[in-house]
């Protein structure tokens, strides 16, 4: 605040130490008081005038000087908050904020989403057309349902036979082998036990609950042994010794093979049981004639 008296011969600055003024970013000396016995040119005292000295330019200058002297601590205040928001540049995300560096094209699409949604949609459709083969995979299986046949099947000592529509490729045989191997592991660990299906039998409209005492007291199931997968042209077989008569373990395998037949490699039929199968030759044990063995 400045107190001016007309025709004053001099100005008197108040003895206020500069250290009283805060050096913080948004603080500056609001007013400067200057006093003196101003006299009129005609020897008559005039009314004092109150002049404000806190202009916007002075405030900006003070902020700039304060930030430069303190090493620019003001920039830290505008940095990222706890929720990943910045007061100066909006949401920047957690971490370095470089989530789109690996895909600049996608970053451009996301950037145009708010400004021009129609343009962003067009770019996304074009991106899907270009990368369709990497995103969508066409089914290579069969549209015909896989047939399931039981032929004198025993849980202790039986074969499971597979008949494919065509001679399976190496990757198809690998998929079948991995599926049978996983099925055996789950069964051997007792994962296919129809006597302990508490969650699948609980009502869907209520919160699920599990009774560990009941689960521990049920009769355990197992999967004793399994042989290797044998392939002859478009036929295959695997020997199993499940031991426990548990139909659920067969359902699990059938469900998996049904999906494989539909999406990957067409399976004409799966036959449980029987020591012989049409067109299977017991003396055909050479790779030169189309016989291979795959470890389970």
Kinemage of the C-alpha trace (Angstrom):
@kinemage 1
@onewidth
@group {chain A} dominant
@subgroup {mainchain}
@vectorlist {calphas} color= white
{ca unk a 1} P 0.000 0.000 0.000
{ca unk a 2} L 1.413 3.383 -0.912
{ca unk a 3} L 0.327 6.549 0.925
{ca unk a 4} L 1.042 9.554 -1.221
{ca unk a 5} L 0.813 13.174 -0.175
{ca unk a 6} L 0.885 15.769 -2.875
{ca unk a 7} L 4.063 17.789 -3.415
{ca unk a 8} L 6.080 15.640 -1.053
{ca unk a 9} L 9.803 16.388 -1.191
{ca unk a 10} L 10.801 12.807 -0.507
{ca unk a 11} L 9.526 9.263 0.056
{ca unk a 12} L 10.019 7.360 3.266
{ca unk a 13} L 10.271 3.586 2.969
{ca unk a 14} L 9.059 1.652 6.011
{ca unk a 15} L 11.700 -0.385 7.734
{ca unk a 16} L 10.082 -3.785 7.145
{ca unk a 17} L 12.603 -6.618 6.669
{ca unk a 18} L 12.274 -8.461 3.368
{ca unk a 19} L 12.526 -11.798 5.153
{ca unk a 20} L 8.960 -11.292 6.434
{ca unk a 21} L 7.637 -11.836 2.935
{ca unk a 22} L 7.069 -15.466 2.027
{ca unk a 23} L 9.204 -16.965 -0.734
{ca unk a 24} L 6.540 -19.497 -1.645
{ca unk a 25} L 5.317 -19.857 -5.168
{ca unk a 26} L 1.966 -18.108 -4.803
{ca unk a 27} L 3.062 -15.474 -2.321
{ca unk a 28} L 4.433 -12.006 -3.072
{ca unk a 29} L 4.568 -8.748 -1.157
{ca unk a 30} L 0.994 -7.596 -1.600
{ca unk a 31} L 1.496 -3.895 -0.878
{ca unk a 32} L 4.362 -1.536 -0.197
{ca unk a 33} L 3.676 1.222 2.273
{ca unk a 34} L 5.391 4.507 1.477
{ca unk a 35} L 4.730 7.578 3.618
{ca unk a 36} L 5.897 11.178 3.795
{ca unk a 37} L 4.725 14.669 4.658
{ca unk a 38} L 3.544 15.691 1.222
{ca unk a 39} L 2.626 19.343 0.962
{ca unk a 40} L 0.566 21.113 -1.577
{ca unk a 41} L 2.190 23.577 -3.894
{ca unk a 42} L 0.171 26.202 -2.115
{ca unk a 43} L 1.167 25.104 1.352
{ca unk a 44} L -2.146 23.343 2.057
{ca unk a 45} L -2.264 19.589 2.942
{ca unk a 46} L -4.161 17.413 0.514
{ca unk a 47} L -6.118 14.150 1.066
{ca unk a 48} L -3.921 11.017 0.892
{ca unk a 49} L -4.449 8.512 -1.915
{ca unk a 50} L -4.315 4.709 -1.601
{ca unk a 51} L -2.541 3.140 -4.597
{ca unk a 52} L -2.395 -0.694 -5.017
{ca unk a 53} L 0.930 -2.042 -6.204
{ca unk a 54} L 0.007 -5.737 -6.647
{ca unk a 55} L -0.349 -5.899 -10.401
{ca unk a 56} L -0.398 -9.096 -12.360
{ca unk a 57} L 2.952 -8.395 -14.036
{ca unk a 58} L 4.665 -7.876 -10.694
{ca unk a 59} L 3.153 -11.119 -9.363
{ca unk a 60} L 4.365 -13.133 -12.351
{ca unk a 61} L 7.814 -11.596 -12.061
{ca unk a 62} L 7.967 -12.478 -8.368
{ca unk a 63} L 6.926 -16.095 -9.085
{ca unk a 64} L 9.596 -16.426 -11.759
{ca unk a 65} L 12.308 -15.077 -9.493
{ca unk a 66} L 11.147 -17.265 -6.597
{ca unk a 67} L 11.172 -20.409 -8.762
{ca unk a 68} L 14.630 -19.636 -10.151
{ca unk a 69} L 16.187 -19.016 -6.744
{ca unk a 70} L 14.784 -22.156 -5.156
{ca unk a 71} L 15.725 -24.532 -7.955
{ca unk a 72} L 12.311 -24.639 -9.595
{ca unk a 73} L 10.457 -26.294 -6.734
{ca unk a 74} L 7.219 -24.956 -8.143
{ca unk a 75} L 7.325 -27.543 -10.921
{ca unk a 76} L 7.211 -30.343 -8.371
{ca unk a 77} L 3.945 -29.016 -6.971
{ca unk a 78} L 2.357 -29.351 -10.378
{ca unk a 79} L 3.613 -32.895 -10.786
{ca unk a 80} L 1.701 -36.124 -10.602
{ca unk a 81} L -0.595 -36.655 -7.656
{ca unk a 82} L -1.480 -39.818 -5.834
{ca unk a 83} L -4.105 -40.838 -8.383
{ca unk a 84} L -1.901 -40.253 -11.410
{ca unk a 85} L -3.323 -36.836 -12.262
{ca unk a 86} L -1.298 -33.750 -13.103
{ca unk a 87} L -2.582 -30.243 -12.532
{ca unk a 88} L -0.983 -29.080 -15.739
{ca unk a 89} L -1.421 -31.863 -18.253
{ca unk a 90} L -4.323 -34.004 -17.055
{ca unk a 91} L -4.073 -37.735 -16.565
{ca unk a 92} L -0.591 -39.094 -17.230
{ca unk a 93} L -0.934 -42.578 -15.771
{ca unk a 94} L 1.326 -44.301 -13.326
{ca unk a 95} L 5.003 -44.827 -13.924
{ca unk a 96} L 6.753 -43.170 -16.830
{ca unk a 97} L 3.583 -42.547 -18.840
{ca unk a 98} L 4.981 -44.373 -21.890
{ca unk a 99} L 2.356 -47.060 -22.322
{ca unk a 100} L 1.886 -46.330 -26.033
{ca unk a 101} L 5.551 -46.102 -27.003
{ca unk a 102} L 5.523 -49.631 -28.361
{ca unk a 103} L 2.527 -48.934 -30.616
{ca unk a 104} L 2.509 -45.359 -31.947
{ca unk a 105} L -0.398 -46.153 -34.261
{ca unk a 106} L -2.631 -47.088 -31.340
{ca unk a 107} L -1.476 -43.986 -29.454
{ca unk a 108} L -2.574 -41.834 -32.393
{ca unk a 109} L -5.980 -43.515 -32.444
{ca unk a 110} L -6.478 -42.958 -28.721
{ca unk a 111} L -5.366 -39.347 -29.043
{ca unk a 112} L -7.965 -38.632 -31.716
{ca unk a 113} L -10.741 -40.365 -29.784
{ca unk a 114} L -11.972 -37.209 -28.019
{ca unk a 115} L -11.272 -34.673 -30.734
{ca unk a 116} L -12.711 -36.647 -33.641
{ca unk a 117} L -14.450 -39.908 -32.619
{ca unk a 118} L -15.471 -40.719 -36.187
{ca unk a 119} L -11.897 -40.433 -37.407
{ca unk a 120} L -10.667 -42.628 -34.564
{ca unk a 121} L -13.289 -45.238 -35.398
{ca unk a 122} L -12.263 -45.262 -39.051
{ca unk a 123} L -8.612 -45.719 -38.115
{ca unk a 124} L -9.489 -48.566 -35.743
{ca unk a 125} L -11.489 -50.351 -38.457
{ca unk a 126} L -8.601 -49.940 -40.874
{ca unk a 127} L -6.207 -51.321 -38.255
{ca unk a 128} L -8.420 -54.374 -37.762
{ca unk a 129} L -8.540 -55.015 -41.496
{ca unk a 130} L -4.759 -54.862 -41.794
{ca unk a 131} L -4.084 -57.074 -38.764
{ca unk a 132} L -7.070 -59.372 -39.104
{ca unk a 133} L -4.932 -62.471 -39.569
{ca unk a 134} L -3.067 -61.780 -36.325
{ca unk a 135} L -6.195 -61.010 -34.316
{ca unk a 136} L -8.740 -63.483 -35.693
{ca unk a 137} L -7.838 -67.088 -36.382
{ca unk a 138} L -10.016 -69.113 -38.692
{ca unk a 139} L -11.125 -72.505 -37.464
{ca unk a 140} L -9.267 -75.387 -39.047
{ca unk a 141} L -11.366 -78.131 -37.478
{ca unk a 142} L -14.545 -79.800 -38.629
{ca unk a 143} L -18.074 -78.500 -38.645
{ca unk a 144} L -19.412 -82.011 -38.030
{ca unk a 145} L -19.947 -83.035 -34.394
{ca unk a 146} L -17.469 -85.550 -33.032
{ca unk a 147} L -19.004 -88.983 -32.564
{ca unk a 148} L -18.488 -90.749 -29.203
{ca unk a 149} L -18.829 -94.550 -28.967
{ca unk a 150} L -18.411 -96.923 -25.998
{ca unk a 151} L -17.345 -100.443 -26.890
{ca unk a 152} L -16.894 -102.684 -23.856
{ca unk a 153} L -14.897 -100.017 -22.020
{ca unk a 154} L -13.277 -100.937 -18.722
{ca unk a 155} L -11.716 -98.350 -16.392
{ca unk a 156} L -8.835 -100.660 -15.471
{ca unk a 157} L -7.460 -101.798 -18.816
{ca unk a 158} L -8.731 -100.327 -22.084
{ca unk a 159} L -7.811 -98.419 -25.218
{ca unk a 160} L -9.206 -95.106 -26.329
{ca unk a 161} L -9.298 -94.893 -30.143
{ca unk a 162} L -9.266 -91.752 -32.300
{ca unk a 163} L -10.251 -91.501 -35.940
{ca unk a 164} L -9.371 -88.233 -37.708
{ca unk a 165} L -10.819 -86.984 -40.971
{ca unk a 166} L -7.319 -86.563 -42.384
{ca unk a 167} L -3.815 -87.583 -41.425
{ca unk a 168} L -2.965 -85.231 -38.529
{ca unk a 169} L -0.060 -82.852 -38.904
{ca unk a 170} L 2.784 -82.709 -36.394
{ca unk a 171} L 1.274 -79.718 -34.640
{ca unk a 172} L -2.089 -81.500 -34.437
{ca unk a 173} L -0.525 -84.582 -32.852
{ca unk a 174} L 1.330 -82.327 -30.411
{ca unk a 175} L -1.948 -80.681 -29.401
{ca unk a 176} L -3.647 -84.044 -28.854
{ca unk a 177} L -0.673 -85.313 -26.827
{ca unk a 178} L -0.629 -82.219 -24.603
{ca unk a 179} L -4.370 -82.538 -24.014
{ca unk a 180} L -4.153 -86.200 -23.004
{ca unk a 181} L -1.126 -85.468 -20.789
{ca unk a 182} L -2.970 -82.656 -18.989
{ca unk a 183} L -6.039 -84.872 -18.614
{ca unk a 184} L -3.932 -87.586 -16.985
{ca unk a 185} L -2.304 -85.143 -14.562
{ca unk a 186} L -5.644 -83.692 -13.448
{ca unk a 187} L -7.080 -87.186 -12.995
{ca unk a 188} L -4.044 -88.506 -11.121
{ca unk a 189} L -4.294 -85.592 -8.674
{ca unk a 190} L -7.950 -86.368 -7.990
{ca unk a 191} L -9.304 -83.345 -9.833
{ca unk a 192} L -12.145 -85.296 -11.471
{ca unk a 193} L -14.181 -86.360 -8.445
{ca unk a 194} L -17.940 -86.229 -8.927
{ca unk a 195} L -18.441 -86.868 -5.193
{ca unk a 196} L -17.066 -83.424 -4.365
{ca unk a 197} L -18.737 -80.874 -6.635
{ca unk a 198} L -19.935 -78.402 -4.035
{ca unk a 199} L -19.660 -75.273 -6.181
{ca unk a 200} L -21.230 -76.701 -9.341
{ca unk a 201} L -24.179 -77.968 -7.310
{ca unk a 202} L -24.702 -74.785 -5.310
{ca unk a 203} L -27.443 -72.275 -6.293
{ca unk a 204} L -26.320 -69.599 -8.732
{ca unk a 205} L -28.262 -66.805 -7.002
{ca unk a 206} L -26.383 -67.192 -3.710
{ca unk a 207} L -22.828 -66.497 -2.678
{ca unk a 208} L -20.697 -69.640 -3.177
{ca unk a 209} L -19.395 -71.407 -0.087
{ca unk a 210} L -17.076 -74.368 0.288
{ca unk a 211} L -16.950 -76.890 3.157
{ca unk a 212} L -13.340 -78.121 3.504
{ca unk a 213} L -14.366 -80.879 5.944
{ca unk a 214} L -16.784 -82.334 3.425
{ca unk a 215} L -14.193 -82.052 0.654
{ca unk a 216} L -11.580 -83.875 2.712
{ca unk a 217} L -13.892 -86.741 3.688
{ca unk a 218} L -15.109 -87.802 0.236
{ca unk a 219} L -13.768 -90.941 -1.384
{ca unk a 220} L -10.708 -89.922 -3.432
{ca unk a 221} L -10.330 -90.706 -7.118
{ca unk a 222} L -7.165 -91.325 -9.066
{ca unk a 223} L -5.721 -92.154 -12.476
{ca unk a 224} L -3.302 -95.033 -12.156
{ca unk a 225} L -1.464 -95.256 -15.452
{ca unk a 226} L -1.479 -94.261 -19.099
{ca unk a 227} L 0.452 -95.327 -22.192
{ca unk a 228} L 1.898 -93.346 -25.101
{ca unk a 229} L -0.121 -91.996 -28.018
{ca unk a 230} L 0.226 -94.179 -31.118
{ca unk a 231} L -0.603 -92.859 -34.589
{ca unk a 232} L -1.203 -94.850 -37.778
{ca unk a 233} L -2.147 -92.631 -40.714
{ca unk a 234} L -5.472 -91.069 -39.652
{ca unk a 235} L -5.954 -93.339 -36.619
{ca unk a 236} L -4.682 -93.068 -33.071
{ca unk a 237} L -4.957 -94.872 -29.757
{ca unk a 238} L -3.836 -94.590 -26.145
{ca unk a 239} L -3.974 -97.222 -23.403
{ca unk a 240} L -5.372 -96.161 -20.007
{ca unk a 241} L -5.703 -97.647 -16.530
{ca unk a 242} L -7.930 -95.206 -14.701
{ca unk a 243} L -8.675 -97.582 -11.820
{ca unk a 244} L -11.538 -95.675 -10.224
{ca unk a 245} L -14.880 -95.916 -11.997
{ca unk a 246} L -15.432 -92.196 -12.326
{ca unk a 247} L -17.515 -91.104 -15.351
{ca unk a 248} L -16.623 -87.443 -14.756
{ca unk a 249} L -13.058 -88.057 -15.870
{ca unk a 250} L -14.367 -89.238 -19.238
{ca unk a 251} L -16.607 -86.187 -19.574
{ca unk a 252} L -13.603 -83.922 -19.104
{ca unk a 253} L -11.704 -85.622 -21.934
{ca unk a 254} L -14.719 -85.656 -24.252
{ca unk a 255} L -15.343 -81.934 -23.707
{ca unk a 256} L -11.727 -81.095 -24.526
{ca unk a 257} L -11.655 -83.292 -27.642
{ca unk a 258} L -14.946 -81.822 -28.858
{ca unk a 259} L -13.466 -78.324 -28.787
{ca unk a 260} L -10.264 -79.486 -30.485
{ca unk a 261} L -12.269 -81.170 -33.244
{ca unk a 262} L -14.269 -78.004 -33.853
{ca unk a 263} L -11.434 -75.462 -33.778
{ca unk a 264} L -8.184 -77.208 -34.727
{ca unk a 265} L -8.161 -80.748 -36.119
{ca unk a 266} L -11.264 -82.629 -37.181
{ca unk a 267} L -11.921 -85.805 -35.188
{ca unk a 268} L -14.457 -88.103 -36.808
{ca unk a 269} L -15.036 -90.287 -33.771
{ca unk a 270} L -13.659 -91.330 -30.381
{ca unk a 271} L -14.193 -94.932 -29.312
{ca unk a 272} L -13.794 -95.993 -25.670
{ca unk a 273} L -12.869 -99.644 -25.275
{ca unk a 274} L -12.184 -102.541 -27.575
{ca unk a 275} L -8.939 -104.288 -28.405
{ca unk a 276} L -9.283 -103.872 -32.147
{ca unk a 277} L -10.274 -101.061 -34.447
{ca unk a 278} L -11.101 -100.954 -38.135
{ca unk a 279} L -8.036 -100.472 -40.364
{ca unk a 280} L -5.640 -100.564 -37.387
{ca unk a 281} L -2.735 -102.935 -38.086
{ca unk a 282} L -0.883 -104.359 -35.104
{ca unk a 283} L 2.166 -105.299 -37.197
{ca unk a 284} L 2.514 -101.786 -38.607
{ca unk a 285} L 5.248 -100.396 -36.322
{ca unk a 286} L 7.576 -98.528 -38.695
{ca unk a 287} L 7.698 -94.800 -39.266
{ca unk a 288} L 8.237 -95.408 -42.964
{ca unk a 289} L 4.682 -96.701 -43.278
{ca unk a 290} L 3.085 -93.934 -41.162
{ca unk a 291} L 3.411 -95.211 -37.587
{ca unk a 292} L 4.638 -92.869 -34.849
{ca unk a 293} L 4.706 -92.932 -31.043
{ca unk a 294} L 4.369 -89.776 -28.947
{ca unk a 295} L 5.319 -89.663 -25.289
{ca unk a 296} L 2.568 -88.889 -22.780
